[in-house]
């Protein structure tokens, strides 16, 4: 019985902690644009623009 007395409060505290993290990220706007970063990764242009010759 003492095992349950320890694990139930710990699990409730962990659940409340993770719920608080999710609520904080929702308020900060962390889940607003889920598709934008994926599209930017595909269409990212890594080429370096050429500099004009110094002639």
C-alpha positions in Angstrom: 0.0 0.0 0.0 2.9 2.4 0.7 3.9 1.9 -3.0 0.6 3.5 -4.2 0.9 6.3 -1.6 4.2 7.3 -3.3 3.5 6.7 -7.0 0.0 8.2 -7.2 1.1 11.7 -6.0 4.3 11.6 -8.1 2.3 10.7 -11.2 -0.2 13.5 -10.5 2.6 16.0 -10.1 4.3 14.9 -13.3 1.0 15.1 -15.2 0.3 18.6 -13.8 3.9 19.6 -14.8 3.5 18.4 -18.4 0.1 20.0 -18.7 1.5 23.3 -17.5 4.2 23.0 -20.2 1.7 22.4 -22.9 -0.5 25.3 -21.7 2.5 27.6 -21.7 3.5 26.7 -25.2 -0.1 27.2 -26.5 -0.2 30.7 -24.9 3.2 31.5 -26.5 2.0 30.4 -29.9 4.3 27.4 -30.2 1.6 25.4 -32.0 0.3 28.0 -34.4 2.0 27.1 -37.6 2.7 23.4 -37.9 3.2 23.2 -41.6 5.4 26.3 -42.2 8.7 24.9 -41.0 8.2 21.7 -43.0 7.6 23.7 -46.2 10.5 26.0 -45.6 12.8 23.0 -45.2 11.8 21.7 -48.6 12.0 25.0 -50.5 15.0 26.4 -48.7 17.6 27.9 -51.1 21.1 27.2 -49.8 22.9 28.7 -52.8 25.2 31.6 -52.1 24.6 34.5 -54.5 27.6 35.2 -56.8 29.4 38.4 -56.3 30.1 40.5 -59.3 33.7 40.5 -60.6 36.0 43.2 -59.4 37.2 44.1 -62.9 
